[in-house]
Amino acid sequence: MLSITVPIFVLVLAIVLIALYFTLPKSHEMRNMAGIGAGIAIVATIVTFVMTMIISIPAGHVGVATLFGSVQQESYPAGMHLANPLYEWRLYDSRMKTHSEKALVPSQDQLLTTFDVSVQYRLDPEQAPKVLQETGNVIDVLNVHLIPKLRSVLREQGKSVENAEDFYLEDVQERLQGALSASMQEFLYPRGVIVSSVLLRDIQLPKTIQVGVEAKKQREQEAERQKAELRRFETEQKQKIAQATIEREAAEQVAIQRKLLADAKAYEIEKINAAIAQNPAYIKLEALKALEAISMNPATKIYFLDGKSPSPLPLMHIGDTEISTK
């Protein structure tokens, strides 16, 4: 932005050169040089004056003009503009910014909790003239409006919480964050500041509460560990019961099979005994089968009991040892 004093100075120089041109005699060697200089000065005056009417606002900023101390109600966005060369300019950064604040917040139990809060905000370009007229620059907006209101709302919302320990609850944090955002937006927007969000970055409870919370967490973790151990034990017992049931059923099946085999064997013996009782020749047949098996070995000696009997019973003797009979 070119100051208006530049074209004024060049214009004065042009007037001096023009006056010199008309005062010098025509034969004077400086007269023509003064005329040329006056022409150049006039052109420079016009150029510099036009340049003072052109205002360039950089990206992410908004311009506010004042005329003899009076704030112009129209703001100028980023770009090139033609404006009154007598304007004085103030540039405001309208990009998003973050302000971080740490504050001690009391709860209903009179304990102080440290809150680390971030406010994301930006200047409203359309209200920049109002900011200049009523507050000042962006730093003034922070010190006069944003920071005091944020601390006030934090204390106010903190008193709605019964115990400091409740600040760790997720629903309490969501409620506090929502209330902070709504209060800051409602308060700062009429003052030319747009608040996009208020974030709770960190919450530090008093030392006494931190110790209690840590002990409570440890107890809860131990309880969960014991529950997991109990579930594991119950699972193992169920598996053992299932295995024992399978083994018992298998043993019952084996016992049933053995009983069936024993019953079949007893039935077979019973039938054999009945057959022997009804047919004495069965014994002779079995004796002949045994004698036939014995006779296959050439080293076997055969003796008979009661050889005079029509059905003598054979005795087997292996080896050379003789058996005497009376």
KOLVEX-327981 format. One line per field, with one value per residue: x, y, z of N, C-alpha, C in turn; residue in one letter. Coordinates in steps of 0.1 Angstrom, whole numbers, m for minus. Layout:
BEGIN
n_X: X,...;
n_Y: Y,...;
n_Z: Z,...;
ca_X: X,...;
ca_Y: Y,...;
ca_Z: Z,...;
c_X: X,...;
c_Y: Y,...;
c_Z: Z,...;
type: A,...;
***
This chain:
BEGIN
n_X: 9,7,17,m2,13,33,24,16,40,54,37,40,66,63,48,66,86,71,65,91,97,81,90,117,136,131,155,171,191,182,155,142,148,136,109,107,112,90,69,75,72,45,33,43,30,4,5,15,m6,m28,m18,m20,m46,m51,m55,m41,m50,m36,m38,m60,m65,m82,m91,m95,m106,m99,m109,m97,m98,m123,m140,m145,m174,m174,m158,m127,m121,m96,m74,m73,m82,m100,m98,m104,m78,m71,m75,m66,m52,m59,m49,m64,m59,m77,m77,m79,m73,m58,m63,m48,m55,m49,m66,m78,m104,m132,m151,m183,m175,m155,m129,m101,m96,m74,m77,m70,m75,m85,m93,m107,m108,m117,m114,m143,m147,m166,m173,m151,m146,m162,m149,m125,m135,m147,m131,m103,m73,m65,m52,m62,m88,m86,m76,m95,m120,m122,m104,m112,m139,m138,m125,m144,m167,m157,m154,m180,m193,m179,m188,m212,m207,m208,m187,m152,m140,m158,m152,m137,m155,m169,m194,m198,m176,m182,m206,m196,m179,m196,m212,m193,m186,m210,m216,m193,m195,m219,m214,m191,m196,m213,m193,m175,m161,m157,m163,m152,m149,m145,m122,m114,m84,m68,m72,m65,m68,m70,m43,m49,m73,m64,m48,m68,m84,m66,m61,m87,m89,m70,m82,m104,m93,m80,m103,m115,m95,m97,m123,m118,m101,m118,m137,m120,m114,m139,m144,m124,m133,m157,m148,m134,m155,m170,m152,m150,m176,m176,m157,m169,m192,m180,m168,m191,m201,m181,m184,m209,m205,m187,m203,m222,m206,m198,m223,m229,m208,m214,m239,m230,m215,m234,m251,m233,m229,m254,m256,m236,m247,m268,m256,m233,m212,m200,m179,m160,m155,m142,m120,m107,m101,m82,m63,m55,m43,m21,m7,6,31,62,78,62,48,22,m1,m27,m54,m69,m70,m85,m110,m138,m136,m109,m90,m66,m32,m7,28,58,91,118,114,100,69,56,31,8;
n_Y: m12,21,52,82,104,103,108,134,147,144,158,184,188,188,212,231,228,236,263,272,269,288,312,315,330,327,323,311,284,264,264,247,222,224,224,198,182,190,179,152,150,155,133,113,120,115,87,77,86,71,46,48,44,18,m11,m40,m70,m95,m132,m150,m129,m99,m66,m35,m3,31,65,95,87,76,45,26,9,m12,m42,m55,m81,m107,m99,m76,m42,m11,19,47,69,82,66,49,18,m14,m46,m78,m111,m137,m164,m199,m204,m215,m215,m223,m232,m234,m242,m240,m258,m258,m283,m295,m307,m290,m295,m289,m292,m296,m283,m287,m270,m264,m239,m236,m211,m183,m151,m133,m123,m104,m90,m76,m48,m40,m53,m39,m13,m17,m34,m38,m52,m87,m98,m83,m91,m117,m113,m96,m108,m136,m153,m145,m152,m180,m190,m183,m198,m224,m226,m223,m245,m265,m265,m278,m304,m331,m346,m345,m367,m375,m361,m377,m394,m405,m395,m372,m356,m353,m338,m315,m305,m300,m280,m260,m254,m244,m222,m205,m200,m187,m164,m152,m148,m125,m106,m107,m130,m163,m194,m226,m251,m264,m281,m306,m313,m324,m337,m333,m347,m338,m348,m365,m376,m388,m408,m424,m431,m446,m467,m478,m486,m506,m524,m531,m542,m564,m578,m584,m601,m622,m630,m639,m660,m677,m683,m697,m719,m730,m738,m757,m776,m784,m795,m817,m831,m837,m854,m874,m884,m894,m915,m930,m939,m953,m974,m986,m996,m1015,m1032,m1041,m1055,m1074,m1088,m1098,m1115,m1133,m1143,m1156,m1175,m1190,m1200,m1215,m1235,m1246,m1257,m1275,m1292,m1302,m1315,m1335,m1349,m1361,m1374,m1397,m1404,m1382,m1375,m1395,m1388,m1364,m1372,m1388,m1368,m1354,m1374,m1378,m1354,m1355,m1377,m1367,m1359,m1375,m1380,m1384,m1403,m1425,m1434,m1454,m1452,m1476,m1498,m1519,m1510,m1503,m1478,m1465,m1439,m1418,m1410,m1385,m1386,m1370,m1374,m1395,m1405,m1430,m1443,m1460,m1485,m1500;
n_Z: 0,m10,3,7,8,m10,m37,m32,m26,m50,m66,m56,m63,m91,m94,m85,m105,m127,m121,m121,m148,m160,m150,m157,m183,m219,m232,m214,m204,m186,m187,m205,m194,m170,m178,m190,m167,m152,m166,m164,m137,m134,m147,m130,m107,m113,m117,m92,m77,m86,m79,m51,m48,m52,m34,m19,m5,14,11,33,50,61,52,69,68,78,80,88,114,116,115,87,76,59,51,36,16,8,m20,m48,m47,m54,m37,m15,m16,7,28,58,67,83,88,93,104,93,94,107,141,172,206,236,270,305,334,368,380,400,417,431,455,464,455,435,401,374,342,308,281,247,223,192,168,147,132,122,90,80,103,110,109,131,152,152,159,184,200,192,181,172,194,214,214,223,249,261,256,248,266,293,293,287,310,329,321,324,352,359,347,359,386,383,385,408,422,421,410,391,368,352,339,309,298,313,305,278,281,293,274,252,264,269,243,232,249,245,217,216,230,218,191,185,190,169,166,155,169,164,178,211,229,252,263,283,316,349,379,415,436,458,449,425,435,448,426,411,428,429,402,401,419,404,382,394,403,378,368,386,380,354,360,374,355,338,354,358,332,328,347,336,313,324,336,313,301,320,319,293,296,316,302,282,297,307,284,278,300,295,271,280,298,281,266,286,293,269,269,292,284,263,276,291,272,261,283,286,262,265,286,273,252,255,239,230,247,241,214,217,231,212,194,209,212,186,181,198,189,167,174,174,195,216,242,249,273,288,309,328,308,301,299,278,268,271,287,275,285,282,278,276,265,278,303,322,332,358,363,383;
ca_X: 0,15,12,m7,23,42,19,16,54,57,29,47,78,58,44,79,92,63,68,105,97,74,98,129,135,131,168,178,193,175,141,137,150,125,97,107,111,76,61,77,66,30,30,46,20,m8,8,15,m20,m35,m13,m25,m60,m51,m51,m39,m52,m31,m46,m62,m66,m93,m87,m104,m102,m103,m108,m96,m102,m136,m139,m155,m182,m172,m145,m122,m115,m83,m75,m71,m94,m98,m103,m101,m63,m69,m78,m56,m56,m56,m51,m67,m57,m90,m75,m83,m63,m60,m58,m48,m57,m50,m73,m82,m118,m137,m164,m191,m168,m145,m116,m97,m91,m67,m82,m62,m86,m81,m104,m104,m116,m112,m121,m154,m143,m176,m174,m138,m147,m168,m138,m116,m141,m152,m122,m90,m67,m69,m47,m72,m100,m82,m74,m107,m133,m121,m98,m120,m152,m135,m123,m157,m175,m151,m157,m195,m196,m173,m197,m224,m203,m208,m174,m141,m137,m167,m146,m131,m165,m170,m206,m195,m167,m190,m215,m188,m173,m207,m216,m183,m187,m222,m214,m183,m200,m230,m208,m181,m200,m216,m181,m167,m152,m164,m157,m156,m150,m138,m117,m108,m72,m63,m78,m57,m75,m61,m34,m57,m83,m57,m44,m80,m88,m56,m64,m99,m87,m63,m91,m113,m84,m79,m116,m116,m85,m102,m134,m113,m96,m129,m142,m111,m115,m152,m143,m117,m141,m167,m141,m132,m168,m174,m143,m153,m188,m173,m150,m179,m201,m172,m166,m203,m202,m172,m190,m220,m199,m181,m214,m228,m197,m199,m236,m228,m200,m222,m249,m224,m212,m247,m255,m224,m232,m267,m253,m229,m256,m277,m248,m220,m202,m193,m166,m151,m151,m132,m108,m101,m94,m70,m53,m50,m33,m9,0,14,45,68,84,52,44,8,m5,m41,m60,m79,m69,m95,m123,m141,m133,m98,m86,m51,m23,4,41,68,104,122,110,90,58,53,17,6;
ca_Y: 0,33,63,94,115,102,116,148,152,145,170,197,189,192,226,239,228,244,277,276,270,301,323,316,336,317,320,304,269,256,265,235,211,225,220,184,177,193,169,139,150,154,119,105,123,107,73,74,88,59,35,49,40,3,m18,m54,m77,m109,m143,m153,m117,m90,m52,m25,11,42,78,105,81,69,32,23,m3,m23,m49,m58,m95,m109,m95,m62,m33,3,26,61,70,88,56,41,4,m24,m60,m88,m125,m144,m179,m206,m204,m223,m209,m233,m226,m243,m235,m248,m259,m265,m291,m293,m311,m280,m299,m282,m300,m288,m286,m282,m268,m257,m233,m233,m199,m174,m138,m132,m112,m94,m82,m71,m33,m40,m57,m27,m2,m20,m41,m36,m62,m100,m100,m76,m100,m128,m108,m90,m116,m151,m159,m144,m160,m194,m193,m182,m209,m236,m226,m225,m259,m274,m265,m286,m318,m333,m350,m342,m379,m376,m355,m388,m401,m401,m387,m359,m349,m349,m328,m303,m301,m294,m268,m250,m249,m236,m209,m197,m196,m177,m151,m145,m145,m110,m98,m108,m142,m176,m205,m239,m261,m263,m294,m310,m321,m332,m334,m338,m346,m336,m359,m374,m383,m397,m421,m432,m436,m456,m479,m484,m493,m518,m533,m535,m551,m577,m585,m589,m612,m633,m635,m647,m673,m685,m688,m708,m731,m736,m744,m770,m786,m789,m804,m829,m838,m843,m865,m885,m890,m903,m927,m939,m945,m964,m985,m993,m1004,m1026,m1041,m1048,m1065,m1086,m1096,m1106,m1126,m1143,m1150,m1165,m1186,m1198,m1206,m1225,m1245,m1252,m1265,m1286,m1302,m1309,m1325,m1346,m1358,m1368,m1382,m1400,m1406,m1369,m1375,m1403,m1380,m1353,m1380,m1392,m1356,m1351,m1385,m1375,m1342,m1360,m1386,m1361,m1357,m1388,m1382,m1385,m1416,m1425,m1444,m1454,m1455,m1487,m1502,m1529,m1504,m1502,m1464,m1461,m1425,m1417,m1401,m1382,m1384,m1365,m1377,m1409,m1409,m1441,m1442,m1474,m1486,m1512;
ca_Z: 0,m12,11,m1,9,m22,m49,m28,m27,m65,m71,m52,m71,m104,m93,m84,m118,m136,m117,m126,m162,m165,m145,m164,m197,m229,m236,m203,m207,m176,m189,m212,m185,m160,m185,m191,m153,m147,m173,m158,m123,m135,m150,m118,m97,m117,m115,m78,m71,m90,m71,m38,m48,m53,m22,m21,7,12,13,47,57,57,55,75,65,86,74,98,127,115,109,76,80,49,52,23,16,1,m34,m52,m45,m56,m25,m13,m12,21,38,65,67,93,83,103,100,94,94,119,152,184,219,247,283,316,345,379,380,413,417,443,467,467,451,423,390,363,329,297,271,234,216,178,165,137,131,112,81,79,115,113,113,145,161,153,165,198,208,188,173,176,207,223,214,232,263,266,255,248,278,306,292,288,324,336,317,330,366,360,344,369,398,381,388,422,427,411,403,380,356,343,333,295,296,319,296,266,284,296,261,245,271,267,229,230,256,238,204,218,236,210,177,184,191,157,166,152,176,158,188,224,231,265,259,294,329,360,392,426,440,466,440,416,443,450,413,407,437,424,389,404,424,393,374,401,402,364,367,394,373,343,365,378,342,333,363,354,319,330,354,326,304,331,338,300,298,329,314,282,301,322,292,275,307,308,272,279,309,289,262,288,304,270,263,297,292,258,273,301,276,255,285,295,261,260,294,283,251,270,294,264,243,261,228,228,254,233,203,221,235,200,188,216,209,173,181,205,181,156,179,175,208,227,247,253,283,290,322,327,295,299,297,264,264,279,286,272,292,274,285,267,270,281,317,322,343,362,367,391;
c_X: 9,8,8,3,32,37,19,30,57,49,35,59,74,55,56,85,84,65,81,105,91,82,111,127,137,146,176,179,186,160,135,138,139,112,96,105,96,67,62,71,51,26,32,35,7,m6,7,1,m29,m31,m18,m39,m62,m46,m51,m40,m46,m41,m48,m63,m78,m88,m98,m98,m107,m100,m108,m101,m115,m135,m150,m161,m181,m158,m140,m115,m102,m84,m71,m83,m90,m105,m99,m86,m61,m71,m65,m61,m51,m59,m54,m65,m71,m89,m77,m71,m67,m55,m59,m48,m57,m57,m77,m97,m124,m150,m171,m185,m156,m131,m113,m91,m85,m72,m73,m72,m80,m94,m100,m114,m110,m120,m132,m150,m153,m177,m160,m138,m153,m157,m129,m122,m144,m141,m107,m85,m71,m64,m56,m84,m98,m83,m87,m119,m130,m116,m107,m133,m149,m133,m136,m166,m170,m155,m172,m199,m190,m181,m209,m220,m202,m194,m164,m138,m146,m162,m140,m142,m167,m183,m205,m186,m174,m199,m208,m183,m184,m212,m206,m184,m199,m221,m204,m188,m211,m224,m199,m186,m205,m204,m171,m158,m161,m156,m162,m158,m142,m134,m111,m96,m67,m71,m70,m64,m65,m54,m42,m67,m76,m53,m56,m84,m79,m59,m77,m97,m80,m72,m100,m105,m83,m92,m118,m107,m91,m115,m129,m107,m107,m136,m133,m112,m129,m151,m135,m125,m152,m161,m138,m144,m172,m165,m146,m166,m185,m166,m160,m188,m193,m170,m179,m205,m193,m178,m201,m216,m194,m193,m221,m219,m197,m212,m235,m219,m207,m233,m243,m220,m224,m252,m246,m227,m245,m265,m246,m238,m265,m270,m235,m209,m195,m180,m156,m146,m140,m119,m100,m94,m82,m59,m47,m40,m20,m1,9,28,51,74,74,49,30,6,m20,m44,m70,m80,m80,m109,m125,m138,m121,m94,m71,m45,m11,16,51,82,106,118,99,81,55,38,16,m7;
c_Y: 12,44,74,105,115,110,131,154,154,157,183,199,194,207,235,240,236,259,281,277,283,313,325,322,325,314,312,289,260,255,252,223,212,221,205,177,179,182,156,139,149,140,110,108,115,92,69,76,76,47,35,45,25,m3,m33,m61,m91,m120,m146,m141,m109,m76,m44,m12,21,55,89,99,74,56,30,9,m15,m29,m53,m72,m95,m106,m81,m54,m19,10,40,61,76,78,51,27,m4,m37,m69,m102,m132,m159,m185,m206,m212,m216,m220,m226,m237,m235,m245,m247,m265,m273,m289,m297,m302,m284,m292,m292,m292,m293,m280,m282,m260,m252,m230,m222,m192,m161,m138,m120,m101,m85,m76,m56,m32,m43,m45,m16,m5,m26,m37,m47,m76,m103,m94,m85,m111,m124,m103,m99,m131,m157,m157,m152,m175,m198,m193,m194,m222,m237,m229,m239,m269,m275,m274,m301,m320,m336,m348,m355,m381,m370,m365,m396,m396,m392,m373,m351,m344,m338,m315,m297,m294,m281,m257,m245,m240,m222,m200,m192,m185,m164,m144,m141,m130,m101,m100,m121,m155,m187,m218,m250,m258,m278,m296,m319,m329,m327,m341,m336,m343,m349,m370,m383,m392,m410,m430,m439,m447,m469,m486,m491,m506,m529,m539,m545,m564,m585,m591,m601,m624,m639,m644,m660,m682,m691,m699,m720,m738,m744,m757,m780,m792,m799,m818,m838,m845,m855,m877,m892,m899,m916,m936,m946,m956,m976,m993,m1001,m1016,m1037,m1049,m1058,m1077,m1095,m1104,m1118,m1137,m1151,m1160,m1177,m1196,m1206,m1218,m1237,m1253,m1261,m1277,m1297,m1309,m1319,m1337,m1355,m1366,m1377,m1385,m1402,m1393,m1369,m1384,m1396,m1370,m1360,m1384,m1380,m1353,m1361,m1382,m1364,m1346,m1369,m1380,m1359,m1371,m1391,m1384,m1400,m1416,m1437,m1443,m1458,m1466,m1492,m1513,m1523,m1502,m1488,m1460,m1446,m1425,m1407,m1398,m1380,m1381,m1368,m1391,m1414,m1419,m1439,m1456,m1474,m1500,m1519;
c_Z: 0,m4,3,m1,m3,m33,m45,m30,m42,m71,m68,m60,m85,m104,m93,m98,m128,m134,m122,m141,m167,m160,m152,m178,m207,m233,m226,m206,m198,m178,m195,m202,m174,m166,m186,m177,m148,m154,m167,m144,m124,m138,m137,m107,m100,m114,m100,m72,m74,m81,m56,m37,m49,m40,m24,m7,6,16,28,55,53,61,60,73,75,78,84,111,127,108,98,78,70,50,38,23,8,m14,m36,m52,m49,m44,m24,m9,1,32,45,68,79,87,95,97,103,93,107,128,163,196,230,261,294,328,356,380,392,410,429,456,471,463,437,413,379,350,319,285,259,228,202,174,153,137,120,103,80,91,119,116,127,155,163,161,180,206,204,178,178,190,218,225,224,246,269,266,257,261,290,305,293,303,332,334,323,345,368,357,354,382,396,383,403,428,416,403,391,367,346,336,319,292,302,310,283,269,287,282,253,251,269,252,227,237,249,225,206,222,226,196,176,185,180,157,164,159,169,168,200,227,245,262,271,307,340,373,403,430,448,458,431,423,444,437,409,415,432,411,392,410,413,384,381,401,389,363,375,386,361,348,369,365,336,341,360,341,320,337,344,317,311,333,325,297,307,324,302,286,308,312,285,284,308,295,272,288,303,279,269,293,293,266,274,297,281,261,282,294,268,264,289,284,259,271,291,271,256,278,284,254,249,251,225,234,246,221,206,225,223,193,195,213,196,173,188,197,170,160,181,188,220,230,252,262,284,304,321,313,291,296,282,259,273,277,284,281,283,282,274,272,272,295,316,334,346,366,374,385;
type: M,L,S,I,T,V,P,I,F,V,L,V,L,A,I,V,L,I,A,L,Y,F,T,L,P,K,S,H,E,M,R,N,M,A,G,I,G,A,G,I,A,I,V,A,T,I,V,T,F,V,M,T,M,I,I,S,I,P,A,G,H,V,G,V,A,T,L,F,G,S,V,Q,Q,E,S,Y,P,A,G,M,H,L,A,N,P,L,Y,E,W,R,L,Y,D,S,R,M,K,T,H,S,E,K,A,L,V,P,S,Q,D,Q,L,L,T,T,F,D,V,S,V,Q,Y,R,L,D,P,E,Q,A,P,K,V,L,Q,E,T,G,N,V,I,D,V,L,N,V,H,L,I,P,K,L,R,S,V,L,R,E,Q,G,K,S,V,E,N,A,E,D,F,Y,L,E,D,V,Q,E,R,L,Q,G,A,L,S,A,S,M,Q,E,F,L,Y,P,R,G,V,I,V,S,S,V,L,L,R,D,I,Q,L,P,K,T,I,Q,V,G,V,E,A,K,K,Q,R,E,Q,E,A,E,R,Q,K,A,E,L,R,R,F,E,T,E,Q,K,Q,K,I,A,Q,A,T,I,E,R,E,A,A,E,Q,V,A,I,Q,R,K,L,L,A,D,A,K,A,Y,E,I,E,K,I,N,A,A,I,A,Q,N,P,A,Y,I,K,L,E,A,L,K,A,L,E,A,I,S,M,N,P,A,T,K,I,Y,F,L,D,G,K,S,P,S,P,L,P,L,M,H,I,G,D,T,E,I,S,T,K;
***
